[in-house]
Amino acid sequence: MTTPEHHLPDSVDTVVIGGGTGGAAFAATFAAHSDGTVLLIEAGPDYGARIDGNWPADMLDARSIPLSHDYELHTASTVGDSRLDLPRARILGGCSAHNGCTASLGARFDYDEWATQGNPGWTADEVEPLLEWVRDRFQVRRYTMDDLTPPQRAFVEAGILAGLPFADDLDDLAAAEGIGPMPVNVTADGVRFNSAFAFIDAVRERPNFSILADSTVTRIHIEDGVATGVFVQHPGGVNFIAASRVVVSAGAYHSPALLLRSGVGPADELEALGIPVEVDLPGVGKHLVDHACVQLDFAGRPGLVEELAALSWNPDEQTVGRAKSSLCDDGPYDIHVFMVAGANSGHPGLPPITLYGGAMRARSEGSVTLAADLDVVNPVIDHRYGTDPEGYDRQVLAESLELLERMVAQPELAQVLGERVPGTADPLANIVNYCHPAGSCKMGPATDPLAVVDNTGSVHGVAGLYVADASIMPAITRGNINLPTAMIGARIAAGLLDLSPLDIASTRSTQIA
C-alpha cells in the first residue's frame, strides 16, 4: 500500500531507501517472508500496480528509452572534452523502468570471483537459483531473428560474417562468444516489465508493507555506531522515522552519497565538508566502475528513419554481440558490440544509428563525492573511463573497434548505415558509458581497505545498516546489470531472513512467487 504523508509511521522494523531494481527485489522479498513492517521510500513517483493502468505510456513502451523521469546527472569525461549524461530513473522501478531492456545474467566466473575476494555465499552455484528466479520475475523472453528490424538483422549477419557464431543466450550463465537477438524484459505486447511489476506488485496489499513515494532520505541517523532511523524529506516537510534496520538501495551514485551525508566515509573528506564523522570508511564512493564504451555514428541510408517509424515494432535496441579480447580473463567474453538504430531515443542529440563497443570487465575506477552544498540529488561523479594504469580498458576498447570496423565493412550493413558522421575518427579520444554504474560501496572483508559492506551487505562499523544494490559489486558482471542487481537485493534479504537463495527461488506463494 502507498503511505500518505500525513500517515507517516513514527517507526518501522525495516526501512528500505530506493525502489529501483535492488531495492524493489529486497523489499518485496523481505516483506513476503517476514511479519516485520517494511517501509520502502522512493524519491520518485509510484504509479501503482500495473493492473491499475496508471503508468505513463512512455515508461511502458519498450521501443524507446524514456527520459521523462531522468535525474539528469552528468559527469565530465576524463579522456575527452564532452560532458557525459548518466541516465538514472527517478521512479518506482528505477532504471529497470527506462532501460534498453537487455537481460543478462553475467558469467559463472564473475560470481566465483566475488567469492574468492572474501565474500562467502556468492559463488555462481549459490546465486544461480536467484538469478534464474529474478529472470523469471522479469518475464524475460528472447527475440527471434524474425522480430528484428532490418538494421538489427543486418548487424547480426555482419557479425557472423566477421567471425562471431550465432547466439541468443545472454540470459544464460554459460553464454559465450556470439551475436544474435537479445533476451529482454519485454512482454509479448511490448511493455517494459520493470522491477515494480516484477516484485512490488505481488506484495502491495500485505499489511506489513508500505511505500512512501516522492520522498528523499536526506540522512541516516547513527548513534554510538548503530543506525537508528532516517530523516525523510517529503511533500509535507521533514520527518524522522525510527527503524531497527536501514537498507540503502539508492544505486551506485546515490547510495554512497547518502552514506557520506550520514557521516560514513573517508574521514578527511567528511571533515572538509563539515560533516561529523560517524565511521571512517575510506571506500565509500570509491571503486566506481562501469562498462566503458566507444561509439561510431552513422547517418543511416536515406529514408531509413521513416521506414523504421512505420513498423509496428521498432525498438532502438534488439541485438548484442559478445567477443573475447586478447586480454580476456578466464570468463567467456569481455567485449559487447551493439547497435542503436532509429529514433535514438535515449540520446536524442545523436544521429539515427550508433554502433557501440564495450569493455565488459573494465578496470578503470572512478568516484562519487559530495558537492560543497551537500546536494541530495546531484553528487559529484567522476568515472575516469579509460584511465586504469595497465591500459587494459583502452586495449579492449581498441579491439572492440576493430571488430566493429570488420562488421561495418560488410556490404549489407554498410548499405544500412549510410555515411559515417564526422567527429568519430578517433573514438578512443571520447570514451562513453554503457550506463551500468556499480561498485561504489564495494563488498569485501574488513581487511580490504576499500570494502564498505561485508558479504551480508552489512556496512562495516555500523550495526543495523545495510546496502543492497549494484554499488556493492566487488567487480562488475560482464553484461547488463539489471538482473544481477535484482539478485543482489534478493540475496541480501535472504541472508537477513536466514534463508538460502534456493529457499527464495523455490517459493511459490501468492506473495512473491
Backbone torsions as a table, in degrees:
resi	resn	phi	psi	omega
1	MET	NA	155.5	178.3
2	THR	-93.5	132.8	-177.0
3	THR	-92.2	115.5	174.4
4	PRO	-64.1	151.7	-176.1
5	GLU	-61.7	-30.3	-177.8
6	HIS	-82.0	-1.8	176.7
7	HIS	-116.7	28.9	179.6
8	LEU	-61.7	135.2	178.1
9	PRO	-73.4	151.3	173.8
10	ASP	-74.8	-30.8	-178.4
11	SER	-154.6	153.7	174.8
12	VAL	-140.8	166.7	176.5
13	ASP	-74.0	-46.9	-177.7
14	THR	-134.3	127.4	172.8
15	VAL	-110.5	132.7	179.3
16	VAL	-113.0	124.6	-175.0
17	ILE	-103.6	105.1	179.0
18	GLY	111.1	120.7	-178.1
19	GLY	-105.4	32.3	175.3
20	GLY	-78.8	-154.4	-174.3
21	THR	-62.6	-51.5	-179.6
22	GLY	-67.1	-44.1	-178.1
23	GLY	-66.1	-39.6	178.9
24	ALA	-64.6	-43.8	-179.7
25	ALA	-66.0	-41.8	178.4
26	PHE	-63.6	-53.4	-172.8
27	ALA	-60.3	-44.7	-178.4
28	ALA	-67.7	-41.9	179.6
29	THR	-64.2	-45.0	-177.5
30	PHE	-67.1	-42.9	-178.7
31	ALA	-65.9	-36.2	-176.5
32	ALA	-72.0	-24.2	-173.4
33	HIS	-114.5	16.5	176.6
34	SER	-147.8	165.6	177.5
35	ASP	-100.8	-7.4	-179.7
36	GLY	-67.5	151.8	-178.7
37	THR	-75.2	136.7	-179.0
38	VAL	-125.4	122.9	175.8
39	LEU	-112.8	120.1	177.1
40	LEU	-99.3	119.9	-179.6
41	ILE	-105.5	122.4	-177.8
42	GLU	-122.2	132.6	-178.4
43	ALA	-68.6	-26.9	-178.8
44	GLY	-101.2	-172.8	-178.0
45	PRO	-77.5	157.5	170.7
46	ASP	-116.3	114.8	-177.2
47	TYR	-91.7	12.3	175.8
48	GLY	86.2	-175.4	-179.2
49	ALA	-65.8	149.8	179.6
50	ARG	-56.6	-39.4	-175.8
51	ILE	-64.3	-21.1	-179.6
52	ASP	-73.4	-20.6	174.4
53	GLY	76.6	25.2	-176.6
54	ASN	-103.8	3.8	-178.1
55	TRP	-76.1	141.2	178.0
56	PRO	-59.5	141.7	-175.9
57	ALA	-59.9	-37.6	-176.6
58	ASP	-67.1	-30.4	-179.8
59	MET	-76.3	-18.7	179.0
60	LEU	-91.2	-29.2	-172.2
61	ASP	-74.4	107.1	-175.8
62	ALA	-77.7	0.5	179.4
63	ARG	-75.9	-19.9	-176.5
64	SER	-142.9	166.3	178.5
65	ILE	-100.3	110.3	-177.2
66	PRO	-76.9	149.0	179.3
67	LEU	-117.8	7.6	-174.2
68	SER	-66.2	-23.7	-177.8
69	HIS	-117.8	25.7	-176.7
70	ASP	-78.2	145.4	176.8
71	TYR	-71.7	-20.5	-177.4
72	GLU	61.6	47.7	174.6
73	LEU	-84.2	156.0	-178.5
74	HIS	-145.1	158.8	169.9
75	THR	-137.8	149.5	172.9
76	ALA	-80.0	133.9	178.4
77	SER	-71.0	125.3	-178.7
78	THR	-70.9	-26.7	-172.8
79	VAL	-114.6	19.9	177.6
80	GLY	-161.3	-174.5	-176.5
81	ASP	-97.2	-9.0	-172.3
82	SER	-85.9	152.2	171.8
83	ARG	-93.8	126.8	-175.1
84	LEU	-93.7	136.2	170.6
85	ASP	-73.2	145.5	177.4
86	LEU	-125.7	80.0	-175.2
87	PRO	-59.2	127.0	174.5
88	ARG	-143.6	134.2	-173.5
89	ALA	-95.2	131.0	178.1
90	ARG	-101.0	84.1	-173.9
91	ILE	-170.8	151.5	173.4
92	LEU	-59.1	130.5	-172.6
93	GLY	105.0	-19.5	175.6
94	GLY	55.2	-143.1	-174.5
95	CYS	-68.8	-17.5	174.9
96	SER	-68.3	-13.0	179.2
97	ALA	-91.3	-4.6	177.8
98	HIS	-143.0	21.2	-174.7
99	ASN	-86.7	179.8	178.1
100	GLY	-82.0	-1.9	170.3
101	CYS	78.1	6.4	175.4
102	THR	-67.2	129.7	-177.5
103	ALA	-112.3	113.8	-177.4
104	SER	-129.2	143.9	176.8
105	LEU	-96.0	-12.3	-170.4
106	GLY	82.4	-160.8	-176.7
107	ALA	-128.2	157.5	179.3
108	ARG	-54.3	-41.2	-178.8
109	PHE	-55.4	-37.4	-176.1
110	ASP	-58.6	-49.9	-175.3
111	TYR	-76.2	-36.4	175.5
112	ASP	-61.2	-35.9	177.3
113	GLU	-64.2	-41.0	176.6
114	TRP	-55.5	-45.9	-177.5
115	ALA	-64.9	-40.4	-178.5
116	THR	-69.6	-16.9	177.8
117	GLN	-86.7	13.8	175.5
118	GLY	98.3	28.5	-178.4
119	ASN	-125.7	77.1	179.7
120	PRO	-60.3	147.0	179.9
121	GLY	94.6	2.4	-174.7
122	TRP	-119.3	17.1	176.3
123	THR	-66.2	161.4	180.0
124	ALA	-58.9	-41.9	-179.8
125	ASP	-61.7	-35.2	-177.6
126	GLU	-76.4	-36.9	-176.1
127	VAL	-95.4	-9.9	-177.6
128	GLU	-56.2	-41.9	178.1
129	PRO	-57.7	-38.7	179.4
130	LEU	-72.0	-36.9	177.3
131	LEU	-61.6	-42.9	178.1
132	GLU	-67.3	-35.8	179.1
133	TRP	-65.3	-46.4	-179.6
134	VAL	-68.7	-33.1	175.3
135	ARG	-59.9	-42.4	178.2
136	ASP	-68.3	-38.1	179.2
137	ARG	-62.3	-35.2	178.6
138	PHE	-81.0	2.5	178.9
139	GLN	54.2	42.7	-178.4
140	VAL	-64.6	134.7	173.8
141	ARG	-136.3	166.9	-177.3
142	ARG	-109.1	132.4	169.4
143	TYR	-63.4	152.5	169.8
144	THR	-106.1	168.9	178.0
145	MET	-60.6	-31.6	179.3
146	ASP	-68.8	-21.1	179.8
147	ASP	-80.4	-12.6	-170.7
148	LEU	-80.5	146.3	170.8
149	THR	-71.9	160.2	-179.6
150	PRO	-53.6	-43.8	177.8
151	PRO	-62.5	-40.4	-179.2
152	GLN	-67.5	-36.3	177.0
153	ARG	-65.6	-40.8	178.3
154	ALA	-64.6	-34.4	179.3
155	PHE	-64.6	-44.5	178.6
156	VAL	-63.2	-46.3	-178.0
157	GLU	-63.9	-36.0	177.0
158	ALA	-66.8	-37.7	178.1
159	GLY	-64.5	-39.2	177.5
160	ILE	-64.8	-43.7	177.5
161	LEU	-64.8	-26.2	178.7
162	ALA	-83.6	-1.9	173.8
163	GLY	115.4	-0.8	178.6
164	LEU	-88.6	136.9	174.5
165	PRO	-72.9	158.7	175.0
166	PHE	-72.1	135.4	177.2
167	ALA	-160.7	139.7	179.4
168	ASP	-133.0	33.3	-169.6
169	ASP	-114.1	37.9	-178.3
170	LEU	-63.5	-18.7	177.8
171	ASP	-89.3	31.2	-179.2
172	ASP	-132.9	133.8	179.0
173	LEU	-62.6	-19.6	-179.9
174	ALA	-93.2	5.0	-179.4
175	ALA	-56.5	138.8	-177.4
176	ALA	-128.4	-155.8	178.5
177	GLU	-61.7	146.2	177.8
178	GLY	158.2	175.1	177.8
179	ILE	-146.1	142.9	179.8
180	GLY	172.8	-173.1	176.9
181	PRO	-61.0	146.5	-175.1
182	MET	-94.7	149.4	169.1
183	PRO	-70.7	144.7	-172.7
184	VAL	-140.5	149.5	170.9
185	ASN	-90.1	64.1	-178.0
186	VAL	-131.1	128.9	179.1
187	THR	-74.2	167.5	-178.0
188	ALA	-61.9	-23.7	178.5
189	ASP	-96.8	16.6	170.1
190	GLY	85.9	17.1	-179.4
191	VAL	-91.9	131.5	172.0
192	ARG	-69.3	114.2	-174.8
193	PHE	-91.7	99.7	-171.9
194	ASN	-90.1	178.6	-175.4
195	SER	-70.0	-23.6	174.9
196	ALA	-65.2	-41.8	177.4
197	PHE	-71.2	-41.3	-173.9
198	ALA	-67.7	-34.4	-172.7
199	PHE	-124.3	-49.4	-170.3
200	ILE	-70.1	-39.4	-175.9
201	ASP	-57.5	-30.7	-177.6
202	ALA	-72.9	-17.0	-176.4
203	VAL	-120.0	4.8	-175.8
204	ARG	-55.3	-35.2	-174.4
205	GLU	-93.4	1.7	177.7
206	ARG	-67.7	136.1	-177.1
207	PRO	-66.9	-18.4	-178.5
208	ASN	-94.3	5.3	-174.6
209	PHE	-123.9	135.3	176.2
210	SER	-147.0	158.9	-178.1
211	ILE	-122.6	132.9	171.6
212	LEU	-114.5	105.6	-176.6
213	ALA	-96.1	171.0	178.5
214	ASP	52.7	37.1	-175.1
215	SER	-139.0	144.0	-175.2
216	THR	-122.9	130.1	173.1
217	VAL	-80.2	118.2	-177.9
218	THR	-88.5	-27.1	-177.8
219	ARG	-162.5	144.1	171.2
220	ILE	-94.5	130.2	179.3
221	HIS	-85.5	125.6	179.8
222	ILE	-122.8	127.3	-177.9
223	GLU	-129.8	119.4	179.9
224	ASP	53.8	41.6	176.4
225	GLY	78.8	15.0	-178.8
226	VAL	-128.1	129.8	174.1
227	ALA	-76.0	124.0	-173.8
228	THR	-116.6	-4.1	179.6
229	GLY	159.7	-172.4	-175.2
230	VAL	-137.1	150.3	170.9
231	PHE	-96.7	125.7	-173.6
232	VAL	-118.2	126.3	173.5
233	GLN	-96.8	119.6	-176.6
234	HIS	-133.3	174.3	-176.5
235	PRO	-56.1	-23.5	-178.7
236	GLY	-94.8	-2.1	-179.3
237	GLY	139.3	-145.6	-179.9
238	VAL	-127.5	131.3	178.8
239	ASN	-129.2	153.5	170.0
240	PHE	-102.4	130.5	177.2
241	ILE	-119.6	117.5	178.4
242	ALA	-74.9	147.5	-180.0
243	ALA	-150.5	145.3	175.1
244	SER	-78.7	-23.0	-178.4
245	ARG	-144.5	132.3	177.5
246	VAL	-117.6	124.9	-179.1
247	VAL	-118.3	119.7	-178.1
248	VAL	-96.1	121.1	179.5
249	SER	-138.5	49.5	-174.7
250	ALA	-96.0	4.5	176.7
251	GLY	96.2	169.6	-171.3
252	ALA	-67.6	-16.0	175.3
253	TYR	-95.7	-49.3	-172.3
254	HIS	-86.8	-22.0	175.7
255	SER	-64.8	-51.8	177.3
256	PRO	-64.7	-33.9	179.2
257	ALA	-62.5	-39.9	178.5
258	LEU	-67.4	-40.7	176.7
259	LEU	-60.9	-43.1	179.2
260	LEU	-61.4	-45.6	179.6
261	ARG	-63.0	-21.5	-178.6
262	SER	-93.8	4.3	177.1
263	GLY	88.8	16.7	179.3
264	VAL	-112.8	111.1	-177.4
265	GLY	161.9	-167.9	179.1
266	PRO	-61.7	124.3	-173.8
267	ALA	-59.0	-43.0	-178.1
268	ASP	-64.9	-36.4	178.7
269	GLU	-67.7	-42.8	179.6
270	LEU	-66.3	-43.4	-179.4
271	GLU	-63.1	-37.1	178.9
272	ALA	-65.1	-25.8	179.6
273	LEU	-93.6	-2.2	-179.4
274	GLY	78.2	22.0	-179.5
275	ILE	-98.2	124.9	177.5
276	PRO	-59.6	133.8	-176.7
277	VAL	-84.1	118.0	174.3
278	GLU	-90.2	-45.0	178.1
279	VAL	-142.7	126.9	175.9
280	ASP	-80.4	101.0	-176.2
281	LEU	-127.3	92.9	-169.9
282	PRO	-60.3	-23.8	-174.1
283	GLY	-81.4	-9.4	-177.6
284	VAL	-63.5	122.4	-179.9
285	GLY	84.6	-4.5	177.2
286	LYS	-96.9	178.2	177.7
287	HIS	58.4	31.7	176.2
288	LEU	-73.0	120.9	-177.9
289	VAL	-123.9	164.2	-179.6
290	ASP	-161.5	174.4	172.2
291	HIS	-93.8	103.5	179.3
292	ALA	-71.1	148.7	-176.6
293	CYS	-136.3	157.3	165.4
294	VAL	-117.6	156.0	-176.5
295	GLN	-135.9	148.9	173.3
296	LEU	-123.4	125.8	-176.5
297	ASP	-104.7	143.1	-179.6
298	PHE	-138.3	150.6	-177.5
299	ALA	-80.2	-17.8	-175.4
300	GLY	79.8	147.9	178.4
301	ARG	-67.3	154.4	-177.9
302	PRO	-53.3	132.3	177.1
303	GLY	84.9	-3.7	-174.2
304	LEU	-64.2	-45.4	-177.3
305	VAL	-60.3	-42.3	179.4
306	GLU	-65.9	-38.7	178.8
307	GLU	-65.2	-41.3	178.6
308	LEU	-66.5	-39.5	-179.8
309	ALA	-63.4	-26.9	-178.5
310	ALA	-80.2	-13.5	179.6
311	LEU	-74.3	148.4	179.1
312	SER	-72.6	-26.5	178.2
313	TRP	-133.9	111.4	-171.5
314	ASN	-143.6	59.5	178.5
315	PRO	-62.4	150.0	176.0
316	ASP	-67.1	-31.9	-176.5
317	GLU	-125.2	133.7	179.2
318	GLN	-146.6	-14.1	-172.0
319	THR	-134.0	155.8	177.4
320	VAL	-144.0	138.0	172.0
321	GLY	-115.0	145.3	178.5
322	ARG	-126.0	139.5	-179.5
323	ALA	-145.5	162.6	177.0
324	LYS	-102.7	130.5	173.5
325	SER	-82.9	172.9	177.0
326	SER	-69.0	-13.6	-179.4
327	LEU	-107.0	10.4	-174.6
328	CYS	-59.9	141.1	176.5
329	ASP	-74.4	-159.7	-178.0
330	ASP	-79.5	3.1	175.5
331	GLY	-78.3	174.3	-171.5
332	PRO	-78.9	-20.1	-179.8
333	TYR	-166.4	161.1	175.2
334	ASP	-142.9	14.6	177.6
335	ILE	-127.8	136.5	165.3
336	HIS	-111.9	141.3	164.8
337	VAL	-126.5	139.2	-179.9
338	PHE	-155.7	165.6	-175.8
339	MET	-122.8	137.7	167.0
340	VAL	-112.6	120.3	-173.7
341	ALA	-140.1	121.0	178.3
342	GLY	136.5	-125.1	-178.1
343	ALA	-73.5	-16.1	-176.9
344	ASN	50.3	50.8	-167.4
345	SER	-62.9	-34.9	-177.9
346	GLY	-69.4	-23.0	179.0
347	HIS	-136.7	76.9	-172.1
348	PRO	-61.1	-13.8	178.5
349	GLY	-83.6	-7.6	-177.3
350	LEU	-87.9	161.3	175.5
351	PRO	-64.3	173.0	-174.9
352	PRO	-62.3	-28.8	-177.7
353	ILE	-127.8	130.4	172.9
354	THR	-132.2	131.3	173.1
355	LEU	-103.5	137.1	-177.9
356	TYR	-121.7	144.6	168.6
357	GLY	-122.6	128.8	-173.9
358	GLY	-120.2	142.4	172.2
359	ALA	-91.4	103.3	-169.5
360	MET	-84.4	-2.7	172.3
361	ARG	-128.3	39.5	-175.7
362	ALA	-54.6	140.5	-175.6
363	ARG	-107.5	-9.7	179.2
364	SER	-64.3	137.8	-177.6
365	GLU	-118.5	131.5	176.6
366	GLY	-109.3	-158.7	-176.6
367	SER	-151.2	157.5	170.8
368	VAL	-122.5	123.1	177.1
369	THR	-130.1	179.0	179.9
370	LEU	-102.4	145.4	171.0
371	ALA	-71.3	161.6	-177.2
372	ALA	-58.3	-30.2	-179.6
373	ASP	-87.5	4.9	177.9
374	LEU	58.5	34.3	-179.5
375	ASP	-50.6	127.1	-177.0
376	VAL	-78.6	-16.6	-177.3
377	VAL	-100.7	-36.2	-171.4
378	ASN	-118.0	83.2	172.3
379	PRO	-71.5	168.1	178.4
380	VAL	-89.8	117.1	-172.9
381	ILE	-117.0	125.0	177.0
382	ASP	-132.6	105.8	-175.8
383	HIS	-79.6	-26.6	179.9
384	ARG	55.0	44.5	179.4
385	TYR	-56.6	136.7	174.3
386	GLY	73.7	23.4	-176.0
387	THR	-114.8	10.7	179.5
388	ASP	-62.2	139.1	-170.9
389	PRO	-59.6	-31.5	-176.9
390	GLU	-81.5	-10.3	-179.2
391	GLY	76.0	16.4	-179.5
392	TYR	-58.9	-49.6	-174.9
393	ASP	-59.4	-44.9	-178.3
394	ARG	-65.1	-36.8	178.7
395	GLN	-67.1	-44.2	179.2
396	VAL	-64.2	-41.7	178.5
397	LEU	-65.0	-37.9	177.2
398	ALA	-62.2	-39.8	178.8
399	GLU	-71.5	-31.6	174.9
400	SER	-66.3	-35.6	175.7
401	LEU	-64.7	-40.6	178.1
402	GLU	-60.7	-41.6	177.4
403	LEU	-63.9	-45.4	178.5
404	LEU	-60.5	-41.0	-179.6
405	GLU	-64.7	-36.1	175.9
406	ARG	-64.9	-37.1	178.7
407	MET	-70.3	-42.9	-179.9
408	VAL	-60.4	-29.1	-178.9
409	ALA	-73.7	-12.3	178.8
410	GLN	-73.1	128.1	-170.8
411	PRO	-55.0	-42.6	-175.2
412	GLU	-65.5	-42.0	178.3
413	LEU	-70.2	-41.0	179.8
414	ALA	-58.4	-37.1	-179.9
415	GLN	-66.3	-35.8	178.2
416	VAL	-71.3	-40.5	-173.4
417	LEU	-68.6	-34.8	-176.5
418	GLY	71.2	-151.3	-175.1
419	GLU	-74.6	141.8	174.1
420	ARG	-74.0	136.7	-178.8
421	VAL	-78.6	130.4	-179.5
422	PRO	-58.7	153.2	177.1
423	GLY	102.7	-3.0	179.5
424	THR	-114.5	24.7	-178.6
425	ALA	-63.3	-32.4	178.9
426	ASP	-127.8	78.1	-177.3
427	PRO	-58.5	-27.0	-179.5
428	LEU	-68.5	-13.7	177.3
429	ALA	-79.7	-14.5	179.2
430	ASN	-139.1	76.5	179.4
431	ILE	-69.2	136.0	-178.3
432	VAL	-115.4	-175.0	-172.2
433	ASN	-118.6	153.9	177.8
434	TYR	-95.8	-0.6	176.8
435	CYS	65.9	41.9	178.7
436	HIS	-126.4	60.8	-177.0
437	PRO	-69.1	142.8	-177.9
438	ALA	-158.3	171.5	165.6
439	GLY	85.8	-3.6	-171.4
440	SER	-79.5	-5.0	169.7
441	CYS	-130.5	59.9	-167.9
442	LYS	-50.9	136.7	175.2
443	MET	-85.7	133.4	179.0
444	GLY	176.2	169.0	179.7
445	PRO	-70.0	164.2	-178.5
446	ALA	-61.6	-21.5	179.0
447	THR	-74.4	-14.1	177.5
448	ASP	-83.0	117.4	-175.1
449	PRO	-64.3	-20.2	179.7
450	LEU	-101.7	0.1	-178.6
451	ALA	-71.7	136.3	179.1
452	VAL	-107.8	-37.5	179.3
453	VAL	-126.4	158.7	175.0
454	ASP	-90.3	-171.4	-174.1
455	ASN	-69.0	-9.7	175.7
456	THR	-95.9	-2.2	-176.0
457	GLY	89.0	0.2	-178.3
458	SER	-75.6	130.7	179.5
459	VAL	-69.8	127.5	179.9
460	HIS	-58.2	124.9	174.4
461	GLY	89.6	-2.1	179.6
462	VAL	-132.1	114.2	177.8
463	ALA	-73.6	142.4	175.5
464	GLY	78.9	7.6	-178.6
465	LEU	-120.0	128.9	-175.3
466	TYR	-133.7	158.2	171.4
467	VAL	-125.4	135.6	-176.2
468	ALA	-142.9	73.1	175.8
469	ASP	-160.5	-169.6	-175.4
470	ALA	-64.8	-17.1	-178.8
471	SER	-64.3	-19.2	-177.7
472	ILE	-88.3	-3.6	-178.9
473	MET	-57.7	122.8	176.3
474	PRO	-68.9	-31.4	174.2
475	ALA	-146.8	145.3	-174.3
476	ILE	-73.6	140.1	176.0
477	THR	-70.8	155.4	-171.1
478	ARG	-90.8	47.7	177.6
479	GLY	-166.7	179.1	176.5
480	ASN	-57.8	136.9	-162.7
481	ILE	-98.2	9.2	-177.7
482	ASN	-61.2	-52.2	-178.8
483	LEU	-65.4	-45.3	175.8
484	PRO	-58.8	-35.1	179.6
485	THR	-67.8	-40.6	175.3
486	ALA	-63.0	-40.3	176.4
487	MET	-59.1	-42.8	179.6
488	ILE	-59.0	-46.8	179.4
489	GLY	-58.4	-46.6	-179.4
490	ALA	-69.2	-35.1	-179.3
491	ARG	-67.1	-42.5	177.9
492	ILE	-63.9	-41.8	178.2
493	ALA	-61.8	-45.2	-179.6
494	ALA	-58.3	-44.5	-179.6
495	GLY	-62.1	-41.5	179.2
496	LEU	-67.6	-26.3	178.8
497	LEU	-88.5	-0.5	-176.2
498	ASP	60.5	38.2	175.9
499	LEU	-115.6	153.5	177.0
500	SER	-87.4	160.6	173.9
501	PRO	-53.9	-37.9	180.0
502	LEU	-66.3	-32.8	176.5
503	ASP	-60.3	-43.0	179.8
504	ILE	-71.1	-46.1	-174.8
505	ALA	-66.6	-26.8	-178.6
506	SER	-89.2	-2.1	-179.4
507	THR	-63.7	134.9	175.4
508	ARG	-128.8	31.0	-179.2
509	SER	-76.6	164.5	177.3
510	THR	-72.5	-18.2	-177.0
511	GLN	-70.9	-52.3	-177.9
512	ILE	-152.0	72.7	-174.2
513	ALA	-73.1	NA	NA
